[in-house]
Amino acid sequence: MHMHNSITYKPALTRGGYTDRVLHVDLSNSEIDIWEMPPDHKDKYVGGRGYALAMIWEKTHAQTRYDSPENLLVMASGPLCGDPRFPGTGKFIVGSISPLTGTFIDSNIGGHFGPLLKRCGFDALAVSGLSPDGEKVLHIDGDQGTIRIIDAPSFGEAADDGALTYAESLLQKLYGDELDEHSAVVTTGKGAQNARFGIVNSLFYDRRRKRLRAKQAGRGGTGTVMRKKGLKAVVVQTMQAATRANQPVDAKGVKEVGAKLKKVLSKMDPTQLHLASWGTTVLVEFMNKFHILPVRNYQSGQDPEAEKLFAEIFLKDYFSRKIPDGCFSGCNLACAKGAEDVTLLRGPRAGEKVGIDGPEYETIGAATAMGIFDPQFVMEYNWYCDEYGLDTISTGVTMAFLMECVQRGYLTRDDTGYDLTWGNVDSVDRLLHEIAEGTGLGAICGEGVVRTREWVAKQYASRTGENPEDVLNKLKAFSMEVKGLEFSMYITKESLAQQGGYGFALKGPQHDEAWLIFIDQVHKELPTFEMKADALKWFPLIRTWFNAVGLCKLPWIDVRHPDAAKTENPAQNTPTLEYYVDYLNATTGSKKTLQDVLDDSERLYHLQKMINLRQGKGTRMSDQIPLRAMGPVFINEYEERSEYYDEWLKEQTGKTLLPASMEERLEMLIELRKKAYQRLCDSVYQEKGYTPDGVPLPETLERFGLLDERAAALLSEHGLGWGDRRLSN
């Protein structure tokens, strides 16, 4: 393996959850730097998502695109990552400028990489530049105290193309055939090279299953950025014990509060969602029951065939019941499910037996979006997307959009080349592999919904003579994206709160910023407009805080504390949140309250909003959602839920008699839904301290110490001057 650069270093010791070091690698010239962070850096930016935001705000500009040399690919954990005495501490984020949205994206990911990177002495890895001479591997060995940039070794075409198989071959080459838990690797496959929605896989050795397992940074194309930079893989290795990783200020306090949360999880999960048994597959039945499953491109909320994809099916036919799961040690929720020795029936690897990690709910939802209810297809779709380095969500949503274009007559078989109709597994399987190869219709589909609909509009306009812009506007009604990112897998037609959750989400419509569908539509815990608007400020702040500190949010949001019912807002699950605040204080030595935590997160929220504004995605226009996210677009959708829609119209209008024509009722409904969403925009912007156009007010930024000269200049471009008042440093 040819080495391009190598340095020796002494790993920084962790103190109170931080090493205060960032490893920077510039692939344009193979330079390796270790940045020492200023003492107050962690106080302002917290970690994880905050570190990525700060670096991208500082070191990129309005003209930076995903493939610009100065764009950064940041992998960062946080002060609470890596301690097995508390549940769910294996998380880190991958952040960058997205190939899909053109603005900041971060994706939360599990596994051992984040904890091992910290044990090697770094709170974050920041990669800039574009390799001029082939793909590289970055190798960080904390035991040897070496960091190397080497040419990516080749193991044969099949292994080199696959994220999972390449990772195993690479680790075996570096450390021998006996893999262990002391090393981890991030990779992505050839699909990320050919599509905009490439993922980063985080691979770690599972000693119980005796194989590498994978978790994914799935959203926004971070894997595409990785391949564009010429970074094939990053390997971290250290033998340092996990229990010594964070060096908390109060180790006893960490152990005590961790034990409290573990007790709640073991007691309450078996009475609630059963995540330890079923993983997130359990959500399929809930979503189908409450008309939220995104069937056939979010047209139908449920389907009689959905029961073929309920959790029991995967538990019975695929999951390994006897093997405890989880993506990092110490988490007794252990919701990361897996299957062993699944024989692939389709694609270039047909006939092989593979281990499959998942499926998560979102991957199953993607299959239903394409009208497919075949569990074997779901498993294979899951594995191939991981191997190719493709986001199961964006892949599924873009394919589903093309399938509806066929349904509605916007595309013909001459356009697609084959029969792309609902539920056609053969055609979907073919398109999946074409996306990975960047050939045929896959080369178009791999560009994501926004660019695919432009192609559809041109195809249809050239055939009919209709104005392409008029066609494009019609297509926008059922192309499920906001800000260029494809929707995750929840129908929002009946939840104004989740409509806002998707529309206001700074990265685009991904539920990790504001998953309100369950508490709004299932539990009915946000009955008033005011409660929905309040939730759209509070929940994004606490949810994205987890991305800053290196934690999984499922133990909080998906397992409710028994005392939560006694609180003013049970949906916030405050008793569990108090455990997290105690864990933070015991680790770092701080004396923060829950409000302090929210304030820390709000600072990062406004910083991300400013990056969006700089990149052209920060105003009210960018928060608008497609018509289908608000309600039915076509008559068939209204007919399927006519009883519900009729009752809703009567409640809203006070009328007992509605127009006889369903077309008129649909038009009335659409108009009311549009008005409700705009009213929500007004209310939420005011609550956040923004103008009616969604731009942060100067005093909002000043309150959080963000009104520097760069921010002031950006606000002035939107008509917000700050006079002669002193700018914060």
N, C-alpha and C positions, 0 to 999 in steps of 0.2 A: 504494500500500500504506500503510494507516494505521499510524503508529508509536505504540506505547503507552509505550515508554521506550527511552532510548538513553544509553549512557555511552561515554566515551573512556577508554582505559587504555593503559599501556605494558606490552606482554607481558613477563612475567618470563623471565629467561634460565634455561635448564636448566643444572644443575650436577650431575654425577654421576648423571644419570638422573632427577632431580627438579626441578620448578619450585617446589615447596612452596606452591602456590596452588591453591585450589578455587574454581570459579565457582559461585555459588549464585543461582538464579532462583526467585522466588516468584510464581507465576502468578495468585494471588488478587488481588494488587495491583500486578503488573508490576514488582516491585522486583528490582534487580540488585545483588548484593554480591560482592566478592572476598574470600574468607577466606584469611588467611595461616596456614599450619599451624605449630604449635609445632615447635621443632627436633627434639624426640624423637619426634614423631608417626610419622615414617616408620620409625624403629627398632622401634616397637611394632607398627605395623599394616601395614608393608611397602609397600602400594599396592593398586590394583585392588580385588579382593574384600575385602581388609582395610579399605580406606578406606570402602567401602560398609557393611561390617559395623559399623565404629566409629560412623559417622554415624547409622545406623538404630538401633543400641543406645542412643545418646545422645538422639536427637531424636524417637523414637516411643515408644509404651507399649503395655501389654497390650491396650488397647481399639482400637488402631490397626488399621484394615482397609485393603485395597488402595485404596479410594476415599475414605479420610480425607484431609483437606487436609494434615495434617502428614506423611503418608507421603511418603517421598522416592523419586524415580527417579534413580538414580545411574549415571553412565557414567564409568568410571575405567580407566585403563591401569595402568602400573606402571613401575618404574625401568628395566626391560629392554625396554620397548616402543619401537619406532620406529627401530631401528638396522639398516640393510640389510646391515651387515657380518657379521651373525649370522643364521642361518636362523630363520624363524617368529616374527618380532617385531612382527607387525601386530595383535596381539590386545588387546582391552579387554573389560571385563565391563559388563553392565547388571544392576543389583541393585535390589531393591525388596521390599515386602511383597506376596506373591503372591495373586492372585484365586482361585487353585485351592487353595493350602495354608493360607493365612492366616498364613504365617510367611515368613522371609527366603528369597528366591530370588536366585541370580545365574546368568547365562547368558553363556558365553564366546563372543566374536564376533570375526570378522576384518574385513579391509578397511583403508581408510586413515584412518578417522575418529579412532581412538585416537591414532595418531602425529601427525595434523594438530592435534588438540586440544592435545597437549603442545607442539607447535611454536607454537601460539597462546598458550602461557604457562600451561596448566592441567593439573595431574595428574588432575583429576576435574571433572565437571559434576554438580551436585546440584539437582534440580528439586523444589520443593514447591508446595503450593497447588492450587487448581482455578480455571481461568479462568472468570470470571462472564459473559463476553460474547463467546462464540465461540472458535473455534480459533486458535491462535497459531503463529508460526514464530519460532524463536530463531536469530539470524544473528550468528556470531562471525567477524570479519574481523581476523586478526592483522596483516596488512599495513597496514590503515587504522587499527588500534587502536580498533575500535568493536565494541560489543555492542548489538544491537537486539532488541526484542520487537515484532513487527509482526503485524497481522491476516493470517491465512493467505490468500494470494491464491487466486482460483478460476480454473480452466482448463477448466471444463466438467465435467459430471457424471461421465463415464467416467474422466477424469484425476484428478478429486478423490477418487474412490472407491478408486483403486489406489495402492499404496505405490510401485511401480516407475515407473509413468507419471507420478505426481505429482512424484516426485523429479527426473525429467528436465526436466519443464516448469518446476519451481521454479529449478533451476540455470540453465537457459537464460534465464529472466526476470532473474535476478540478474547473470549473467556473459556473456550472449550465447550464440549457437548453438554456438560452438566450445568444447566442454567440454575440460577437461584434468585432470591428476593433482594439481593444487594445491587442489582443493576436494573435499569429501565431504559426504554428507548421511545422516542417519538418519530414517526414516519408518516409518509403518505404515498399513495399509489399513482399509477399512470393516469387514472381518471382525473386527478387533481391537476395534471399537466394539460389536460384537454378540455376541462370544463371550468366554469367560474365558481362553482360551489364545492370545491375540494375541501376535504376535512383533514385535520391532524389526528392521527391515532396515537394514543398513549398506551404503550404495551408494557406489561409487568408479568412476572412469573408467579403463577398460582401453584403453590406446593401441594395443595390438595388435588387439583385437577392435573397437575404435572404437565402444564403447558403454559405458553404465553397467553394472556388474556388482554382484551382491548377495550378501552373507553375512548370516546371521541369528543373533540372540539368540533362540533358539527356545523355550526351556522356561519354563514357570511363569506366563506371562501378562504379561510386562513390557510388551508392546505394548498390552495392555488398560489397564494403568496409564497409559501415555503418552496414549492417547486419552481416558481418563477425566479426566485433568488438563487436557485441551484443548490438548495440544501436538501439532501436526500434523507438524512437522519441526524438525530442528536442522541448520543448515548451518555448516561450518567452512571457512575459506579462509586459506591463507598460501603465499607463494612461497619461504619459507625452505628451504634444502637439507636433505634427509633426513640426510645424513651429519653434519650439525652439530646434529642434534636433541637427542641425549643428552649431548653434551659429556662423554664418559667421562673419568674420572681417568687411565686408561691406554689411550689410543686404539690404540696399537700392540698391546697385549695383547688388546683386543677383536678386532682384525683377525686376529691369529694364531689365537686359539681358534675364531673363526668359520670360518676356513679349514679347521681340523681337522675340525669337524663337517660342513662341506659336502663334504669329501672322503669321509667315512664314508657320507653319504647317497648320493652319486653312485656309490660302489662297491657298497654293500650293498643298496640298494632294488631294483635290477634282479635281484638273486638271492633276494629275499624276497617282499614283497607287491606290488611294481610300482605303488606309489602314484603315482609320477610319470606313469605311462602310463594307469592305470585309475582313479585316485582311490579313494575308499572303496567303490566298486561291487565291488571285488575281494572284499570280505568276504562277499558273497552266496553264492558258491560254497563258501567255508569253512563258513559257518553252516549251509548246507543239508547238507553232507557230514557234519557232526558233530551233527545233530539239534538245532540251535539257532535256526533260522529260525522266526519267530513266526506260523506259518501258521494261519489261521482262529482268531484270538484266542488264540494260544499253545497251541492244542490239539496240533498236529503240528509236529515239528521240521524236517521236510523234505517235499518234494513233487516228483513227477516233472516237473511243469511249471516248476519253479524255474529250470531251465536257460534259459528264455526271458528271464530277468532277470540272467543272468551278465554279467560285465564286458565280455566280447567283443562282446556284442550292442550295448551302449551305445557302445563304441569304434567299431564298424563302422557303425552306423546314425545316431549322433547327435553324438558328440564330434568336435571339430575337431583332427585329429592334428597339423597343421602349426603350430598356434599354441601357444607356451609358456603355461603357466597359472601359477596362484598368486594369493594374495589380498594379498600385499605384496611389495615388491621385496626381493631378496636371498635369497629362500628357494628353493633348488634342488630341494626335494622337490616343490613346485608341484603339490599334489594337488587344488586347487580346479578341477574340470573344468567345461566349459561347452559348449553347443550353439548353433549359429546357424541362423536362418531355419527354425525348426520351425513348421509350420502347425498351429494349433489346430483340432481337429475338433469340439470340444464346447464347451458353455457360451456365455455372452453374447458372447465375443470370437471365436467360431468363424469360421474363414476368415482370421484374421490370422496373419502370420508374426512370430514373436518370438524373441528370444535367451533361452535358459534356462540358469540357473546350477545345476548339479547334474545328476543327483540324487546325493545322498549315500546311504550304505548305509541310514540310518534311514528315509529316504523310501521306498526300495524295500521295506524291511521292513514299513512301514505298509501298502503295497499287498498284500503277502502275508497280512498279518493280516486283511485283508478278503477273502481268497481270490482275489485278482486277480493274474494273471501276464502282463499286457499292457504292454510297454515304452512304447508310445505313451500309454497312460493314466498311467503313472508320470511321464512328462515333463510332461503337462498338469496332473496333480495337483500336481506340484512348482511349476509356474509360477503356477497359480491361488492356491495357498496363499501363495506369496511376495507376489503382487499384492494378495491380500485381507488379508495380515498374519496368517496362521493357522499354528500349529505343525503340521507334517505328522505328528508323532508323536502328540500328544494328539488331533488330529482323527481319525487312523486308528484309534487304540485305542478311542476312544469309539464310533465307527461300528462297529467290529468287535464291541464288547460288545453293541450293539443287534442286530447280525446273529445273534449266538449266542442272544440272548434270543428271537429268532424261531425259531431252530433248536430250542431247548429248550421251546418252547410258552409262554413267558412273555409274548410279544407276538403279536398277530394282525395281519392286514392292516388291520383296522379301526383298530387302534392306530397303525400306522405311516403308513397312507394309500397305500402302494405296496409292491411286492414287494422287500423288503430281505433278500435271500438271498445266500449266499456267491458271490462272483464276478460279481455283477450290476453291470456297469459303469454301465449307464444309471441305476440307482437310486442308486448311490454318487455319481455325478456330480451328480444332482439334489440329494441331501442336502448335498453340499459347498457348493453355491451357496445353499441354504437357510440353512446355518450362517452364511455370509457376510452374508446379508440379515437374519438373525434372524427368519425366518418358519417356519411349519409345524413339522415335526419338527426342523428345524435350530435353532429357538430352544431346544429342550430339549437336543439333542446338544451345542450350543455351551457348555453349562454344565459339561461335563466328566463323567467317569465317575461320580464320587461322587453328584452331584445327578441325573444321568440314571438311575442305578439306583433312587433314591428314587421317581422318577416311574414307572419300570417296576413296582416293587413295588406302588404304589397302583393302577396299571391292572390288574394281575393279581389283586390282592386284591379289588378291586371286582367283578371278573367271577366269581371263584370263592368268595368269602366267607372265604378264608384270612386269617389274621392277617398284616397288612402287615409286622410285625417279623420273623415267621418267614420270609416271602418274602425280605425284605431280607437275612437271614443266608444264605439259599441263594444269592442273587445275588453276595454278597461272595466266594464261593469262586472265581468266574471273572471278577470285575471287576478288571482289572489296574491297580491303583493302590496306593500307599502314601503316607500323609500328605496325600492328595488329589491327588498328581501321578501322571499316567499313566506306565506303564513305558516305557522305551526298548526297542529291538527285539531282545531276547535272551531265549530260553527258558532258565530256570534250573533246570528239574526235575532235571537231572543234575549240577548244580554247587552244592554247599553254599556254596562261597566266594562265588559270585555272588549266591546268595540273601541272604547277609549283606551283600554289596556294595550291593544294592538296599535291603534293610531298614534298614541303619544309615546310609545316605546322608542327610545332614542336610536336603537340599533335597527329598528324595523320590527315587524310583527312576530316577536318571539316571546313566548309566555313567561320566560324566567324574569322579565321585568315586572309583569303585572298579570299573574294568573288568578283572575277574579271570577272565572266562569263557574268554578265549583261553589264558591260561597254565594255567588249571585243567583245562578240558575238552578243549582241542585239544592243547596241549603237555604236559599231565600233569605240570606242574612244582610242584604243591602236593598231593602224594600223601597227606599225613597231616593229621589234624584240627588239630594244633598249627601246622603251616605255614599252613593256611587262616586260623586265628585271628590269627596274627602278621601275615599279609598284610593283614588287615582293619583293622589299625592303621597299618601302614607305608604302603601304597599310597594311601589317602585323603590322607595328609599330603603326600606328594610331588606327587600329581596336582593337588591344589587349590593348591599353591604356584605352579604355572604361572598360575593365575587371579589371583594376587596380583601377579605381577611383569610381566604383559603378554606372555606367551609362548604359542605353540602347543606342545602336548605331543606331537604326532604324530612329530616327528623323534626324540624319545626313546623312546616306547613302541612305535612301529610299525616302527622300523628298528634292528635290534639290532647293536651294535658287535661286530666280530669277536673282541675280547678278552673279551667278556662270559662266554663259555663257560668261561673260566679262573677265574672268580670263584665265591665260595661260593653266591651266589644269582643265577644268570644272568638270571632274569626281571626283576630290578631294573635291569639294564643300567647298572651303576654306572660303567663307563668313560665313557659318554656323559654321565651325570649330573655327572661331574667337570668336563666341559667347561662345563656350565651354572654350576657354582660358580665356575669361573675367570672366566666371562663376568660374573657378578655382581660379583666382587671387582674386576675391571678397570674396570667401569663406575662403581661407587659408591665405590671406594677402601677397601672393607671387607676383612677378612681372615677370612672365614667358612669353616667346614668344612661338609661335607654334613650333619653332625648339627646344626650351627647353623641351617641352612636348615630342617631338619625341626622344630626347636624353634620357629622363627618361625611356621611353618605350624600347628603344634599350638596355639599361642596363639590363632590365628584360628579354629581348629576349635572350641575350647572356648567362644570368644565366640559363635560361631554356635549352638552347643548351648544356650547361655543364652538367646539370642533365641527359639529353639524352645521352651524350657521356659516362658518368659514368655508366649508366644503359644499355649500349650496343646498343643504337638506335640513335647515333649522327653522323655517317659518311655518305658518299655519298651512300653507299649501302642501307641505311635505307630511303633514299629519292627517291628510284626508285618506279615507279608506274606500275600497271599491263598494259599489252598490250592494253586491251580494253579502258583504259583511254586515250590512244594515238590515237587509230583508230580501225577499224573493225578487229575482230579476225577471223571470219568465212565469207564465201562467201555470206551467206544470208544478213549479215550486209552491205557488200559492195553493193550488188544488190539494197537494199532499197534506197541508196543514191549515186548510180553510177554516176549520172550526176554531182553532187557536187564533188565527189572524182576524176572523170576523169578531170574535169576542174582544180582542185587543182594540179593534177600531171602535167598537161600541163604547168601551171604557174611556177611550181617549176623546171621543167626539160627544159623548153623552146621548148619542142617537140609538134608538132601538131598531130603526129600520135603515138598512144600508142599500146602496145602489144594487139593482138586480144583476147588473153586469159585473162579472168577476174582474174584467179588465179595468173597470172604473174603481173597484175596491183596491186592486193592486196599485193603481196610480195614487189613490188617496193614501194608502199605507206608506208608499215610498216617500211621498211629500212630508208626511208627519215624521218619519224616521230621519230624514235629512235635517229637518228643523231641530229635532231632539239632539242630533249629533253636534250641530253647530252651537246649540245652547250649551252643550257639555264642554265644547272647546272654550267658550267664553268663561265659563265658571272655573275650569281647571287652570287656564292661563292666569286668571286673576289670583287664584289660590297659590300658584307657584311663584308669583311675582314677575309675570311676563306682560308684555303688551298684548292687545287683542290679536296681533299678528303672530304671537308666539315667541317674541324676542325678549330675552331677559332684560329687565330694567337695570340701569346702572347701579341703583341702590341695592338691588338683589345681589349683584356680583360683589359690591363693596362689602356687604355684610359678611361674605365668606372669604374675603381677602383675595378675590380673583380679578379685581378691576385694575390690572396693570395697563401699560401703554398699548400693548397689542390688543387687549380686549376692548379698551376704549376706542381704538381706531376702528375695530370691527363694528362696534355698536354705532359709531358715527355714520358708517355706511348705510345703516338702517334708520337714520334720522334721530338717533339718540345721543345728543351731546351731553357733556358732563361739566361744562363751564370751566371755571378756573380751580375747581376743587382738587385737592391733592390726590394723586393716584396712589394706591397701595403698592408696596414694593413687591 
